[in-house]
């Protein structure tokens, strides 16, 4: 028997974010190059990279196909 939508919705409603979040995520400085970011994402097999400026969240760099292209130049 499979899960129904209501059951899944109820499970997700009770699931705290901390159970899914990455502890000690890889981060990058806003001064880093796109090639550095792409290589870091490829090396760690991650699809998003928090951009931190003086330990404060600034932006998030998400996986974009052209970043992979840049990483292999």
Rosetta blueprint (number, residue, H / E / L):
1 X L
2 X L
3 X L
4 X L
5 X H
6 X H
7 X H
8 X H
9 X H
10 X H
11 X H
12 X H
13 X H
14 X H
15 X L
16 X L
17 X H
18 X H
19 X H
20 X L
21 X L
22 X L
23 X L
24 X L
25 X L
26 X L
27 X E
28 X E
29 X E
30 X L
31 X L
32 X L
33 X L
34 X H
35 X H
36 X H
37 X H
38 X H
39 X H
40 X H
41 X H
42 X H
43 X H
44 X H
45 X L
46 X L
47 X L
48 X E
49 X E
50 X E
51 X E
52 X E
53 X E
54 X L
55 X L
56 X E
57 X E
58 X E
59 X E
60 X E
61 X E
62 X E
63 X L
64 X L
65 X H
66 X H
67 X H
68 X H
69 X H
70 X H
71 X H
72 X L
73 X L
